[in-house]
């Protein structure tokens, strides 16, 4: 049996019906109860009692009218007060055998009362009241009323008390489920907003670090060389141009410091904005894995040389993520970390053997290798990650080493040959002021 797929117009139809009921539901119910007060069930004891009391048809109609007005008033005060409709429902049944108000009062109790003791008390009392007219007929010896009629009146209790009460309970349970689903959806939205805010703060911290490590460093070098050129210029035009460059650079550093301050605003407290790890910190990372029970061997090759900070940071992150993957998927398997310096690039490789025993897999995002590939490709490098033929896994990357900045070296050499030390003091002051 296939499940019917709701059409696009069904939610709109349900919303329209809900709006109509919210506006006209109570007036319509009041009208039905007022009309129902003039159409009681055929209960012989009640007409007999009315005849004994001398209630001719006209007074009976007046009594029905009073019950109709009372029913309308009791419905109009819902849902703030529920006791009027309960009282009118029970009284109308005893006086004139009107069943409509009794059904409404039973439904109201089932859908609004939450204490089980109060619910059971109402059901028991209303059931007794339902049987009361027949019991009165038996007590006064009314002709035509027999003990078998008691069982029929019990059926009336099931129809006018128990059934509406059960429908009220079902509606209350359904309403509670819908409210809990709404609360859960709101909680999920709040959690999603919190995660998005955390991601935003982390991204702001990353941008602040990159601006500090890259942009600010380059601008500081520009100010340094402009100061050197200003001191050692042989003509006034060159000195004025160098002074303008140095002044503009210092203003740029001040503005950059303000921007970084915004990125490090109070809502980002708790996020580490310190220096990022490089290959100098690699041995400490390996020792952490060894302390966790992993056998890690480091292999160095080539002649170590000074590398750009971004390149060393990318190499460190590659080893870190690779070791994390070994922990997740291979446990304490033997691992080899290779750091090899070539003339034009840096080679980083992490090889691990197949696990020798069962490994408890740890959860992960599944984005680690993808993030490493993107990081390496941003530096124009090559990245491979693949299983090894004999078992295990291998991650390799080759990061190109940029050519040294000859202009920077030349300016530094020129500065060292300058007898006046004011250049060095000015540049050092600029860089320290930025930091």
SELUM-693953 format. One record per residue (C-alpha): residue in one letter; x negated, y, z negated. Coordinates in Angstrom, 2 decimals. Layout:
<node res="A" X="X" Y="Y" Z="Z"/>
...
This chain:
<node res="X" X="0.00" Y="0.00" Z="0.00"/>
<node res="X" X="-1.54" Y="3.27" Z="1.13"/>
<node res="X" X="-1.45" Y="6.35" Z="-1.02"/>
<node res="X" X="0.35" Y="9.31" Z="0.49"/>
<node res="X" X="-1.84" Y="12.33" Z="1.05"/>
<node res="X" X="-0.21" Y="15.56" Z="-0.17"/>
<node res="X" X="0.35" Y="18.18" Z="2.48"/>
<node res="X" X="-0.92" Y="21.73" Z="2.29"/>
<node res="X" X="2.57" Y="23.12" Z="1.60"/>
<node res="X" X="3.31" Y="20.94" Z="-1.44"/>
<node res="X" X="1.32" Y="23.06" Z="-3.97"/>
<node res="X" X="3.13" Y="26.16" Z="-2.72"/>
<node res="X" X="6.50" Y="24.42" Z="-3.09"/>
<node res="X" X="5.66" Y="23.30" Z="-6.63"/>
<node res="X" X="4.53" Y="26.81" Z="-7.55"/>
<node res="X" X="7.76" Y="28.26" Z="-6.15"/>
<node res="X" X="9.86" Y="25.77" Z="-8.16"/>
<node res="X" X="7.87" Y="26.55" Z="-11.31"/>
<node res="X" X="8.42" Y="30.29" Z="-10.89"/>
<node res="X" X="12.15" Y="29.73" Z="-10.32"/>
<node res="X" X="12.43" Y="27.59" Z="-13.47"/>
<node res="X" X="10.49" Y="30.11" Z="-15.53"/>
<node res="X" X="12.94" Y="32.81" Z="-14.49"/>
<node res="X" X="16.26" Y="30.95" Z="-14.37"/>
<node res="X" X="15.67" Y="27.79" Z="-16.46"/>
<node res="X" X="17.05" Y="29.05" Z="-19.79"/>
<node res="X" X="20.04" Y="30.89" Z="-18.26"/>
<node res="X" X="20.97" Y="27.76" Z="-16.29"/>
<node res="X" X="20.66" Y="25.55" Z="-19.39"/>
<node res="X" X="22.79" Y="27.99" Z="-21.39"/>
<node res="X" X="25.50" Y="27.87" Z="-18.73"/>
<node res="X" X="25.51" Y="24.05" Z="-18.62"/>
<node res="X" X="25.77" Y="23.77" Z="-22.40"/>
<node res="X" X="28.59" Y="26.32" Z="-22.50"/>
<node res="X" X="30.52" Y="24.35" Z="-19.91"/>
<node res="X" X="29.70" Y="21.03" Z="-21.62"/>
<node res="X" X="31.26" Y="22.25" Z="-24.87"/>
<node res="X" X="34.71" Y="21.92" Z="-23.20"/>
<node res="X" X="34.08" Y="18.36" Z="-21.98"/>
<node res="X" X="33.44" Y="16.08" Z="-24.98"/>
<node res="X" X="33.34" Y="12.32" Z="-24.69"/>
<node res="X" X="36.47" Y="10.31" Z="-25.46"/>
<node res="X" X="35.96" Y="9.80" Z="-29.19"/>
<node res="X" X="39.24" Y="8.77" Z="-30.82"/>
<node res="X" X="38.30" Y="9.55" Z="-34.47"/>
<node res="X" X="37.61" Y="13.20" Z="-33.73"/>
<node res="X" X="41.00" Y="13.99" Z="-32.08"/>
<node res="X" X="42.68" Y="12.12" Z="-34.93"/>
<node res="X" X="40.94" Y="14.24" Z="-37.56"/>
<node res="X" X="41.83" Y="17.38" Z="-35.62"/>
<node res="X" X="45.48" Y="16.31" Z="-35.60"/>
<node res="X" X="45.42" Y="15.58" Z="-39.33"/>
<node res="X" X="44.02" Y="19.07" Z="-39.92"/>
<node res="X" X="46.74" Y="20.63" Z="-37.81"/>
<node res="X" X="44.42" Y="21.78" Z="-35.03"/>
<node res="X" X="46.73" Y="22.08" Z="-32.03"/>
<node res="X" X="45.18" Y="22.30" Z="-28.55"/>
<node res="X" X="44.71" Y="26.06" Z="-28.77"/>
<node res="X" X="42.64" Y="26.03" Z="-31.96"/>
<node res="X" X="40.66" Y="23.12" Z="-30.46"/>
<node res="X" X="39.85" Y="25.29" Z="-27.44"/>
<node res="X" X="38.80" Y="28.11" Z="-29.75"/>
<node res="X" X="36.49" Y="25.71" Z="-31.59"/>
<node res="X" X="35.02" Y="24.57" Z="-28.29"/>
<node res="X" X="34.45" Y="28.21" Z="-27.37"/>
<node res="X" X="32.64" Y="28.84" Z="-30.64"/>
<node res="X" X="30.44" Y="25.80" Z="-30.00"/>
<node res="X" X="29.74" Y="27.10" Z="-26.47"/>
<node res="X" X="28.69" Y="30.53" Z="-27.78"/>
<node res="X" X="26.56" Y="28.94" Z="-30.51"/>
<node res="X" X="24.89" Y="26.69" Z="-27.94"/>
<node res="X" X="24.04" Y="29.68" Z="-25.74"/>
<node res="X" X="22.57" Y="31.61" Z="-28.68"/>
<node res="X" X="20.55" Y="28.57" Z="-29.82"/>
<node res="X" X="19.07" Y="28.12" Z="-26.34"/>
<node res="X" X="18.22" Y="31.80" Z="-25.99"/>
<node res="X" X="16.05" Y="31.76" Z="-29.13"/>
<node res="X" X="13.99" Y="28.86" Z="-27.76"/>
<node res="X" X="11.09" Y="28.14" Z="-27.85"/>
<node res="X" X="10.37" Y="30.42" Z="-30.81"/>
<node res="X" X="12.96" Y="28.79" Z="-33.09"/>
<node res="X" X="14.12" Y="25.23" Z="-32.59"/>
<node res="X" X="16.23" Y="24.68" Z="-35.72"/>
<node res="X" X="19.34" Y="26.50" Z="-34.31"/>
<node res="X" X="19.68" Y="24.13" Z="-31.36"/>
<node res="X" X="19.19" Y="21.14" Z="-33.68"/>
<node res="X" X="21.90" Y="22.36" Z="-36.06"/>
<node res="X" X="24.35" Y="23.21" Z="-33.25"/>
<node res="X" X="23.70" Y="19.87" Z="-31.53"/>
<node res="X" X="24.46" Y="17.81" Z="-34.64"/>
<node res="X" X="27.46" Y="19.94" Z="-35.66"/>
<node res="X" X="29.02" Y="19.91" Z="-32.19"/>
<node res="X" X="28.83" Y="16.11" Z="-32.09"/>
<node res="X" X="30.48" Y="15.71" Z="-35.47"/>
<node res="X" X="33.23" Y="18.29" Z="-34.79"/>
<node res="X" X="34.13" Y="17.74" Z="-31.15"/>
<node res="X" X="31.95" Y="14.86" Z="-29.84"/>
<node res="X" X="30.01" Y="17.23" Z="-27.52"/>
<node res="X" X="26.99" Y="15.31" Z="-26.28"/>
<node res="X" X="25.12" Y="17.93" Z="-24.14"/>
<node res="X" X="23.75" Y="20.03" Z="-27.00"/>
<node res="X" X="22.76" Y="16.88" Z="-28.91"/>
<node res="X" X="20.71" Y="15.70" Z="-25.90"/>
<node res="X" X="18.95" Y="19.08" Z="-25.67"/>
<node res="X" X="18.13" Y="19.11" Z="-29.39"/>
<node res="X" X="16.66" Y="15.58" Z="-29.16"/>
<node res="X" X="14.50" Y="16.59" Z="-26.18"/>
<node res="X" X="13.31" Y="19.75" Z="-27.98"/>
<node res="X" X="12.25" Y="17.74" Z="-31.04"/>
<node res="X" X="10.36" Y="15.21" Z="-28.91"/>
<node res="X" X="8.53" Y="17.86" Z="-26.86"/>
<node res="X" X="7.66" Y="20.40" Z="-29.58"/>
<node res="X" X="7.45" Y="18.70" Z="-33.00"/>
<node res="X" X="4.02" Y="17.18" Z="-33.62"/>
<node res="X" X="4.35" Y="15.67" Z="-37.09"/>
<node res="X" X="5.45" Y="12.02" Z="-36.87"/>
<node res="X" X="7.33" Y="12.20" Z="-40.18"/>
<node res="X" X="9.49" Y="15.06" Z="-38.95"/>
<node res="X" X="10.11" Y="13.28" Z="-35.65"/>
<node res="X" X="11.20" Y="10.07" Z="-37.31"/>
<node res="X" X="13.36" Y="11.96" Z="-39.80"/>
<node res="X" X="15.24" Y="13.68" Z="-36.97"/>
<node res="X" X="15.71" Y="10.47" Z="-34.97"/>
<node res="X" X="17.05" Y="8.64" Z="-38.02"/>
<node res="X" X="19.35" Y="11.49" Z="-39.03"/>
<node res="X" X="20.68" Y="12.09" Z="-35.51"/>
<node res="X" X="21.30" Y="8.36" Z="-35.05"/>
<node res="X" X="23.34" Y="8.28" Z="-38.26"/>
<node res="X" X="25.30" Y="11.35" Z="-37.15"/>
<node res="X" X="26.03" Y="9.66" Z="-33.82"/>
<node res="X" X="27.58" Y="6.68" Z="-35.60"/>
<node res="X" X="29.32" Y="8.89" Z="-38.21"/>
<node res="X" X="32.64" Y="9.56" Z="-36.34"/>
<node res="X" X="33.23" Y="5.84" Z="-35.79"/>
<node res="X" X="32.30" Y="5.08" Z="-39.38"/>
<node res="X" X="34.80" Y="7.74" Z="-40.51"/>
<node res="X" X="37.49" Y="6.09" Z="-38.41"/>
<node res="X" X="36.82" Y="2.77" Z="-40.06"/>
<node res="X" X="36.78" Y="4.36" Z="-43.50"/>
<node res="X" X="40.17" Y="6.03" Z="-43.14"/>
<node res="X" X="41.68" Y="2.99" Z="-41.43"/>
<node res="X" X="42.33" Y="4.68" Z="-38.10"/>
<node res="X" X="44.42" Y="2.43" Z="-35.84"/>
<node res="X" X="42.51" Y="1.11" Z="-32.81"/>
<node res="X" X="39.06" Y="1.51" Z="-34.37"/>
<node res="X" X="37.27" Y="-1.78" Z="-35.01"/>
<node res="X" X="33.84" Y="-2.88" Z="-36.15"/>
<node res="X" X="32.87" Y="-3.56" Z="-32.55"/>
<node res="X" X="33.13" Y="0.16" Z="-31.85"/>
<node res="X" X="30.17" Y="0.70" Z="-34.17"/>
<node res="X" X="27.92" Y="-1.09" Z="-31.70"/>
<node res="X" X="29.29" Y="1.10" Z="-28.90"/>
<node res="X" X="28.44" Y="4.19" Z="-30.92"/>
<node res="X" X="24.93" Y="2.82" Z="-31.37"/>
<node res="X" X="24.68" Y="2.80" Z="-27.60"/>
<node res="X" X="25.59" Y="6.48" Z="-27.71"/>
<node res="X" X="22.71" Y="7.01" Z="-30.12"/>
<node res="X" X="20.34" Y="5.41" Z="-27.64"/>
<node res="X" X="21.73" Y="7.47" Z="-24.77"/>
<node res="X" X="22.05" Y="10.88" Z="-26.47"/>
<node res="X" X="19.22" Y="10.71" Z="-29.06"/>
<node res="X" X="16.55" Y="8.14" Z="-28.27"/>
<node res="X" X="16.34" Y="8.62" Z="-24.50"/>
<node res="X" X="16.02" Y="12.46" Z="-24.56"/>
<node res="X" X="13.59" Y="12.15" Z="-27.47"/>
<node res="X" X="11.42" Y="9.72" Z="-25.44"/>
<node res="X" X="11.47" Y="12.08" Z="-22.44"/>
<node res="X" X="10.36" Y="14.92" Z="-24.71"/>
<node res="X" X="7.46" Y="12.82" Z="-26.03"/>
<node res="X" X="6.39" Y="11.97" Z="-22.47"/>
<node res="X" X="6.50" Y="15.62" Z="-21.42"/>
<node res="X" X="4.47" Y="16.67" Z="-24.47"/>
<node res="X" X="1.83" Y="14.00" Z="-23.78"/>
<node res="X" X="1.62" Y="15.06" Z="-20.14"/>
<node res="X" X="1.28" Y="18.71" Z="-21.15"/>
<node res="X" X="-1.51" Y="17.83" Z="-23.60"/>
<node res="X" X="-3.38" Y="15.93" Z="-20.88"/>
<node res="X" X="-3.11" Y="18.84" Z="-18.46"/>
<node res="X" X="-4.33" Y="21.28" Z="-21.10"/>
<node res="X" X="-7.28" Y="19.04" Z="-21.94"/>
<node res="X" X="-8.17" Y="18.83" Z="-18.24"/>
<node res="X" X="-8.03" Y="22.60" Z="-17.97"/>
<node res="X" X="-10.26" Y="22.97" Z="-21.03"/>
<node res="X" X="-12.72" Y="20.45" Z="-19.60"/>
<node res="X" X="-12.80" Y="22.30" Z="-16.28"/>
<node res="X" X="-13.45" Y="25.58" Z="-18.08"/>
<node res="X" X="-16.21" Y="23.96" Z="-20.12"/>
<node res="X" X="-17.84" Y="22.60" Z="-16.96"/>
<node res="X" X="-17.66" Y="26.06" Z="-15.40"/>
<node res="X" X="-19.33" Y="27.55" Z="-18.47"/>
<node res="X" X="-22.06" Y="24.90" Z="-18.38"/>
<node res="X" X="-22.61" Y="25.49" Z="-14.67"/>
<node res="X" X="-22.86" Y="29.24" Z="-15.27"/>
<node res="X" X="-25.39" Y="28.57" Z="-18.06"/>
<node res="X" X="-27.51" Y="26.37" Z="-15.79"/>
<node res="X" X="-27.35" Y="29.00" Z="-13.04"/>
<node res="X" X="-28.44" Y="31.65" Z="-15.52"/>
<node res="X" X="-31.36" Y="29.50" Z="-16.67"/>
<node res="X" X="-32.40" Y="28.92" Z="-13.06"/>
<node res="X" X="-32.19" Y="32.66" Z="-12.42"/>
<node res="X" X="-34.38" Y="33.44" Z="-15.43"/>
<node res="X" X="-36.93" Y="30.84" Z="-14.39"/>
<node res="X" X="-37.02" Y="32.28" Z="-10.88"/>
<node res="X" X="-37.49" Y="35.76" Z="-12.27"/>
<node res="X" X="-40.35" Y="34.50" Z="-14.40"/>
<node res="X" X="-41.95" Y="32.83" Z="-11.39"/>
<node res="X" X="-41.65" Y="36.02" Z="-9.34"/>
<node res="X" X="-43.18" Y="38.02" Z="-12.18"/>
<node res="X" X="-46.12" Y="35.61" Z="-12.39"/>
<node res="X" X="-46.69" Y="35.68" Z="-8.64"/>
<node res="X" X="-46.55" Y="39.47" Z="-8.55"/>
<node res="X" X="-48.98" Y="39.66" Z="-11.46"/>
<node res="X" X="-51.40" Y="37.06" Z="-10.10"/>
<node res="X" X="-51.39" Y="38.05" Z="-6.43"/>
<node res="X" X="-50.04" Y="41.52" Z="-5.71"/>
<node res="X" X="-51.42" Y="43.24" Z="-8.80"/>
<node res="X" X="-54.84" Y="41.64" Z="-8.28"/>
<node res="X" X="-55.08" Y="42.87" Z="-4.70"/>
<node res="X" X="-53.93" Y="46.36" Z="-5.60"/>
<node res="X" X="-56.50" Y="46.47" Z="-8.40"/>
<node res="X" X="-59.23" Y="45.54" Z="-5.93"/>
<node res="X" X="-58.01" Y="48.29" Z="-3.63"/>
<node res="X" X="-58.25" Y="50.84" Z="-6.46"/>
<node res="X" X="-61.71" Y="49.50" Z="-7.34"/>
<node res="X" X="-63.10" Y="49.93" Z="-3.85"/>
<node res="X" X="-61.41" Y="53.30" Z="-3.38"/>
<node res="X" X="-63.08" Y="54.54" Z="-6.56"/>
<node res="X" X="-66.44" Y="53.27" Z="-5.34"/>
<node res="X" X="-65.95" Y="54.95" Z="-1.99"/>
<node res="X" X="-64.96" Y="58.24" Z="-3.66"/>
<node res="X" X="-68.14" Y="58.29" Z="-5.78"/>
<node res="X" X="-70.49" Y="57.37" Z="-2.95"/>
<node res="X" X="-68.88" Y="59.28" Z="-0.09"/>
<node res="X" X="-71.31" Y="61.48" Z="1.86"/>
<node res="X" X="-68.71" Y="63.98" Z="3.07"/>
<node res="X" X="-65.82" Y="65.72" Z="1.40"/>
<node res="X" X="-63.14" Y="64.36" Z="3.79"/>
<node res="X" X="-64.01" Y="60.78" Z="3.02"/>
<node res="X" X="-64.06" Y="61.51" Z="-0.70"/>
<node res="X" X="-60.64" Y="63.16" Z="-0.55"/>
<node res="X" X="-59.24" Y="60.21" Z="1.42"/>
<node res="X" X="-60.68" Y="57.73" Z="-1.08"/>
<node res="X" X="-59.26" Y="59.76" Z="-3.96"/>
<node res="X" X="-55.83" Y="59.70" Z="-2.34"/>
<node res="X" X="-56.06" Y="55.92" Z="-1.90"/>
<node res="X" X="-57.15" Y="55.45" Z="-5.51"/>
<node res="X" X="-54.39" Y="57.73" Z="-6.84"/>
<node res="X" X="-51.75" Y="56.01" Z="-4.72"/>
<node res="X" X="-53.03" Y="52.62" Z="-5.85"/>
<node res="X" X="-52.82" Y="53.59" Z="-9.49"/>
<node res="X" X="-49.25" Y="54.83" Z="-8.98"/>
<node res="X" X="-48.43" Y="51.54" Z="-7.27"/>
<node res="X" X="-49.88" Y="49.65" Z="-10.23"/>
<node res="X" X="-47.76" Y="51.67" Z="-12.63"/>
<node res="X" X="-44.61" Y="51.01" Z="-10.58"/>
<node res="X" X="-45.52" Y="47.36" Z="-10.27"/>
<node res="X" X="-45.92" Y="47.17" Z="-14.04"/>
<node res="X" X="-42.40" Y="48.62" Z="-14.42"/>
<node res="X" X="-40.99" Y="46.04" Z="-12.01"/>
<node res="X" X="-42.67" Y="43.21" Z="-13.87"/>
<node res="X" X="-41.29" Y="44.65" Z="-17.09"/>
<node res="X" X="-37.79" Y="44.45" Z="-15.63"/>
<node res="X" X="-38.35" Y="40.83" Z="-14.62"/>
<node res="X" X="-39.56" Y="40.13" Z="-18.16"/>
<node res="X" X="-36.46" Y="41.75" Z="-19.67"/>
<node res="X" X="-35.03" Y="40.62" Z="-23.00"/>
<node res="X" X="-32.64" Y="38.14" Z="-21.35"/>
<node res="X" X="-35.65" Y="36.18" Z="-20.20"/>
<node res="X" X="-37.16" Y="35.71" Z="-23.62"/>
<node res="X" X="-38.38" Y="32.23" Z="-24.33"/>
<node res="X" X="-39.79" Y="31.71" Z="-20.81"/>
<node res="X" X="-43.54" Y="31.37" Z="-20.67"/>
<node res="X" X="-45.08" Y="34.10" Z="-18.54"/>
<node res="X" X="-48.70" Y="33.35" Z="-19.34"/>
<node res="X" X="-51.48" Y="32.26" Z="-16.96"/>
<node res="X" X="-50.68" Y="29.23" Z="-14.83"/>
<node res="X" X="-52.82" Y="26.09" Z="-15.11"/>
<node res="X" X="-55.53" Y="25.41" Z="-12.55"/>
<node res="X" X="-58.09" Y="22.67" Z="-11.88"/>
<node res="X" X="-59.97" Y="23.77" Z="-14.99"/>
<node res="X" X="-57.06" Y="22.37" Z="-17.02"/>
<node res="X" X="-56.90" Y="19.10" Z="-15.06"/>
<node res="X" X="-58.87" Y="17.03" Z="-17.57"/>
<node res="X" X="-56.51" Y="18.03" Z="-20.37"/>
<node res="X" X="-53.59" Y="16.87" Z="-18.21"/>
<node res="X" X="-55.28" Y="13.53" Z="-17.61"/>
<node res="X" X="-55.95" Y="13.12" Z="-21.33"/>
<node res="X" X="-52.25" Y="13.60" Z="-22.01"/>
<node res="X" X="-51.43" Y="10.72" Z="-19.66"/>
<node res="X" X="-54.15" Y="8.57" Z="-21.24"/>
<node res="X" X="-52.67" Y="9.28" Z="-24.67"/>
<node res="X" X="-49.33" Y="8.01" Z="-23.34"/>
<node res="X" X="-50.93" Y="4.63" Z="-22.56"/>
<node res="X" X="-51.78" Y="5.11" Z="-18.88"/>
<node res="X" X="-55.18" Y="4.11" Z="-17.56"/>
<node res="X" X="-56.32" Y="7.14" Z="-15.53"/>
<node res="X" X="-59.65" Y="7.36" Z="-13.74"/>
<node res="X" X="-60.90" Y="10.60" Z="-12.21"/>
<node res="X" X="-63.07" Y="10.67" Z="-9.10"/>
<node res="X" X="-64.76" Y="13.93" Z="-8.09"/>
<node res="X" X="-66.49" Y="14.50" Z="-4.79"/>
<node res="X" X="-68.20" Y="17.30" Z="-2.94"/>
<node res="X" X="-69.57" Y="20.52" Z="-4.35"/>
<node res="X" X="-67.14" Y="22.37" Z="-6.63"/>
<node res="X" X="-66.53" Y="25.94" Z="-5.57"/>
<node res="X" X="-64.43" Y="28.88" Z="-6.61"/>
<node res="X" X="-60.95" Y="28.64" Z="-5.07"/>
<node res="X" X="-57.98" Y="31.02" Z="-4.93"/>
<node res="X" X="-55.72" Y="30.82" Z="-7.94"/>
<node res="X" X="-52.65" Y="29.83" Z="-5.92"/>
<node res="X" X="-54.53" Y="26.95" Z="-4.31"/>
<node res="X" X="-55.83" Y="25.62" Z="-7.63"/>
<node res="X" X="-52.39" Y="25.97" Z="-9.17"/>
<node res="X" X="-50.82" Y="24.00" Z="-6.29"/>
<node res="X" X="-53.46" Y="21.27" Z="-6.71"/>
<node res="X" X="-52.77" Y="21.07" Z="-10.45"/>
<node res="X" X="-49.01" Y="20.83" Z="-9.88"/>
<node res="X" X="-49.52" Y="18.08" Z="-7.31"/>
<node res="X" X="-51.48" Y="15.95" Z="-9.79"/>
<node res="X" X="-48.99" Y="16.73" Z="-12.56"/>
<node res="X" X="-45.93" Y="15.72" Z="-10.53"/>
<node res="X" X="-47.67" Y="12.60" Z="-9.22"/>
<node res="X" X="-48.54" Y="11.45" Z="-12.75"/>
<node res="X" X="-44.96" Y="12.14" Z="-13.80"/>
<node res="X" X="-43.73" Y="9.89" Z="-11.00"/>
<node res="X" X="-46.13" Y="7.16" Z="-12.12"/>
<node res="X" X="-44.72" Y="7.41" Z="-15.65"/>
<node res="X" X="-41.17" Y="7.14" Z="-14.28"/>
<node res="X" X="-41.60" Y="4.32" Z="-11.79"/>
<node res="X" X="-44.78" Y="2.40" Z="-12.70"/>
<node res="X" X="-45.14" Y="2.82" Z="-16.46"/>
<node res="X" X="-48.74" Y="2.38" Z="-17.61"/>
<node res="X" X="-50.07" Y="1.20" Z="-14.24"/>
<node res="X" X="-53.74" Y="1.88" Z="-13.40"/>
<node res="X" X="-54.04" Y="5.27" Z="-11.70"/>
<node res="X" X="-56.82" Y="7.04" Z="-9.87"/>
<node res="X" X="-56.99" Y="10.81" Z="-9.39"/>
<node res="X" X="-59.29" Y="12.03" Z="-6.63"/>
<node res="X" X="-60.49" Y="15.64" Z="-6.36"/>
<node res="X" X="-62.82" Y="16.06" Z="-3.40"/>
<node res="X" X="-64.22" Y="19.35" Z="-2.12"/>
<node res="X" X="-64.88" Y="19.58" Z="1.61"/>
<node res="X" X="-66.35" Y="22.44" Z="3.55"/>
<node res="X" X="-63.02" Y="23.80" Z="4.76"/>
<node res="X" X="-60.40" Y="22.14" Z="2.58"/>
<node res="X" X="-59.68" Y="20.55" Z="-0.79"/>
<node res="X" X="-58.49" Y="16.95" Z="-0.92"/>
<node res="X" X="-56.23" Y="15.82" Z="-3.76"/>
<node res="X" X="-55.08" Y="12.20" Z="-4.04"/>
<node res="X" X="-53.30" Y="10.17" Z="-6.71"/>
<node res="X" X="-53.18" Y="6.38" Z="-6.29"/>
<node res="X" X="-51.50" Y="3.98" Z="-8.68"/>
<node res="X" X="-51.38" Y="0.22" Z="-8.75"/>
<node res="X" X="-48.19" Y="-1.82" Z="-8.92"/>
<node res="X" X="-46.80" Y="-2.25" Z="-12.45"/>
<node res="X" X="-47.82" Y="-5.50" Z="-14.12"/>
<node res="X" X="-44.58" Y="-5.87" Z="-16.11"/>
<node res="X" X="-41.04" Y="-4.63" Z="-16.29"/>
<node res="X" X="-40.69" Y="-0.86" Z="-16.29"/>
<node res="X" X="-37.84" Y="1.10" Z="-17.83"/>
<node res="X" X="-36.90" Y="3.55" Z="-15.11"/>
<node res="X" X="-36.54" Y="7.13" Z="-16.28"/>
<node res="X" X="-34.03" Y="9.55" Z="-14.76"/>
<node res="X" X="-35.25" Y="12.17" Z="-12.34"/>
<node res="X" X="-33.93" Y="14.82" Z="-9.98"/>
<node res="X" X="-35.24" Y="13.13" Z="-6.83"/>
<node res="X" X="-36.70" Y="16.47" Z="-5.67"/>
<node res="X" X="-40.29" Y="16.09" Z="-6.95"/>
<node res="X" X="-41.96" Y="14.91" Z="-3.76"/>
<node res="X" X="-39.88" Y="17.28" Z="-1.66"/>
<node res="X" X="-40.99" Y="20.19" Z="-3.82"/>
<node res="X" X="-44.64" Y="19.11" Z="-3.52"/>
<node res="X" X="-44.35" Y="18.90" Z="0.26"/>
<node res="X" X="-42.90" Y="22.40" Z="0.43"/>
<node res="X" X="-45.58" Y="23.77" Z="-1.90"/>
<node res="X" X="-48.39" Y="22.23" Z="0.20"/>
<node res="X" X="-46.89" Y="23.31" Z="3.52"/>
<node res="X" X="-46.55" Y="26.88" Z="2.26"/>
<node res="X" X="-50.36" Y="26.86" Z="1.92"/>
<node res="X" X="-50.70" Y="25.40" Z="5.47"/>
<node res="X" X="-51.79" Y="22.06" Z="4.05"/>
<node res="X" X="-51.04" Y="18.43" Z="4.87"/>
<node res="X" X="-49.03" Y="16.18" Z="2.58"/>
<node res="X" X="-48.37" Y="12.41" Z="2.64"/>
<node res="X" X="-46.62" Y="10.15" Z="0.17"/>
<node res="X" X="-46.23" Y="6.44" Z="0.92"/>
<node res="X" X="-46.39" Y="2.99" Z="-0.65"/>
<node res="X" X="-49.74" Y="1.22" Z="-0.67"/>
<node res="X" X="-50.13" Y="-2.05" Z="1.27"/>
<node res="X" X="-51.09" Y="-4.05" Z="-1.83"/>
<node res="X" X="-48.43" Y="-2.51" Z="-4.02"/>
<node res="X" X="-48.24" Y="0.78" Z="-5.81"/>
<node res="X" X="-47.94" Y="4.27" Z="-4.39"/>
<node res="X" X="-50.23" Y="6.94" Z="-2.99"/>
<node res="X" X="-49.87" Y="10.73" Z="-2.79"/>
<node res="X" X="-52.39" Y="12.75" Z="-0.74"/>
<node res="X" X="-52.75" Y="16.41" Z="0.13"/>
<node res="X" X="-55.35" Y="18.47" Z="1.95"/>
<node res="X" X="-55.28" Y="22.17" Z="1.14"/>
<node res="X" X="-57.24" Y="24.47" Z="3.47"/>
<node res="X" X="-59.73" Y="26.76" Z="1.76"/>
<node res="X" X="-59.42" Y="30.34" Z="3.05"/>
<node res="X" X="-62.54" Y="32.02" Z="4.35"/>
<node res="X" X="-64.22" Y="34.36" Z="1.83"/>
<node res="X" X="-63.39" Y="38.08" Z="2.04"/>
<node res="X" X="-66.66" Y="39.55" Z="3.34"/>
<node res="X" X="-65.43" Y="43.11" Z="2.95"/>
<node res="X" X="-64.85" Y="42.54" Z="-0.75"/>
<node res="X" X="-68.29" Y="41.04" Z="-1.23"/>
<node res="X" X="-69.94" Y="43.91" Z="0.65"/>
<node res="X" X="-68.16" Y="46.53" Z="-1.43"/>
<node res="X" X="-69.10" Y="44.74" Z="-4.63"/>
<node res="X" X="-72.75" Y="44.63" Z="-3.55"/>
<node res="X" X="-72.60" Y="48.31" Z="-2.72"/>
<node res="X" X="-71.13" Y="49.03" Z="-6.17"/>
<node res="X" X="-73.92" Y="47.12" Z="-7.90"/>
<node res="X" X="-76.51" Y="49.24" Z="-6.11"/>
<node res="X" X="-74.88" Y="52.48" Z="-7.26"/>
<node res="X" X="-76.82" Y="54.11" Z="-10.13"/>
<node res="X" X="-73.72" Y="55.88" Z="-11.45"/>
<node res="X" X="-71.65" Y="53.60" Z="-13.68"/>
<node res="X" X="-68.51" Y="55.76" Z="-13.52"/>
<node res="X" X="-67.15" Y="53.66" Z="-10.66"/>
<node res="X" X="-67.16" Y="50.48" Z="-12.72"/>
<node res="X" X="-65.55" Y="52.23" Z="-15.71"/>
<node res="X" X="-62.73" Y="53.66" Z="-13.58"/>
<node res="X" X="-61.91" Y="50.36" Z="-11.89"/>
<node res="X" X="-62.14" Y="48.40" Z="-15.11"/>
<node res="X" X="-59.81" Y="50.89" Z="-16.81"/>
<node res="X" X="-57.28" Y="50.53" Z="-14.00"/>
<node res="X" X="-57.24" Y="46.76" Z="-14.15"/>
<node res="X" X="-57.07" Y="46.64" Z="-17.96"/>
<node res="X" X="-54.29" Y="49.21" Z="-17.97"/>
<node res="X" X="-52.25" Y="47.06" Z="-15.60"/>
<node res="X" X="-52.76" Y="43.90" Z="-17.65"/>
